Amino acid sequence: MIWPELVTLIQLLGVFVGIVFTLMMGSGLLLSLRYDPDRSDERAENVRLVITTVADEHVGPALRETLDHTTERFSEYDIYCVLDEGSDLQAELVGREDISTVVVPDSFDCDAVAKGRAMHYFIETVVADAPEYWYGFIDDDNRILDDRFLYEIPHYEARGYRAMNPVLVPRSGRSLVTFMADHIRLVDDHSIYRLFTGVLGTPYLGFHGELLCARGDVLTDIGFDRDTIVEDFAFALELVDRDISVWQSKTRVSVLSPHDVTSFLKQRSRWYLGIARYLPNAPFATRIVVGARILTWTTAVASSWIFLPLWFFGHGVVLPVWFVVLLAVGTLIYAGTIGVGAWRVGGLKGAVLLLFVPVYATLEHVVPLYALWTRDTDFVVIDK
């Protein structure tokens, strides 16, 4: 027999998660509907693109595709590739004539780790000599899908803006399950991220590492020399703390979804633990906004579909009608998120994938449990 007190606790946590999710996503969508970034008539010329990579053999295929895509589409711009000394693909990358390769020596000492360490070395050795440029950092599986950001930079730079972030679009790897679940990132960008980064011009929720773009003088001033595995989030907090205006670009960046469920859990676990542990360093407003997100993520399993029978057969709380309506709206928002993925897949296959909404939701819900169980704070490069 299930204890009535436990049923009530699970129901109350489920209500809390549902309400916060609905209010955050719903308000983000509504308040961001009319946001449309401005642009100039001419493309910026003072832009450099930077691909940071572990350059291991297992990321080779994705990295080569990214390099070919970037050098072909943005051939008139300087393109850098930053990697650690002794990486598997070092000789191959150094030998390419269409990019400038920057090798981070083993002797380079700083507090930053992994990607943050590479970015900080690049800032000290390249950005410092040309702070008037804008630098866009992308991962080794990213594809910048358009050049809108190049037209936006002159407009916003003239008005004192100094950093921006794009809209992320999932790209299917070997797992349709993780691809479908990854669409929460796309809807996040069109709602809550757009509200803070675009409408308010202040990244209280943080930044994506994918096409994290900033002017060189801001990069040299802030840097990435912080002991954290969420260097993009920490960088955004510094922008907030220094009251540096940002915008959300209309540019879309294609990101490769994890190839399997284990990689998905490892990726999300790193975000969860990294953000939760760095949050005490955040400005007050960020602690409130991101703290609410972390808290709902932590307790999200209580709103999982696996506990749905408790609402019908347990002896817990009886919800007012308006609570039920609010929770239903949240459910529809998430179902719509997965619907975007189903529409992108298309046809009967997409329709069938849409039926597994509970699976995708539960996969996201168990991330905190996986993170707290493994407690792995090392920077993990997932299979690409």
Beta strands, then each sheet from edge to edge (+ up, - down):
strand 1: 47-52
strand 2: 78-84
strand 3: 100-104
strand 4: 134-139
strand 5: 143-144
strand 6: 163-171
strand 7: 212-215
strand 8: 246-256
sheet 1: 3+ 2+ 1+ 4+ 7- 6+ 8+ 5-
end
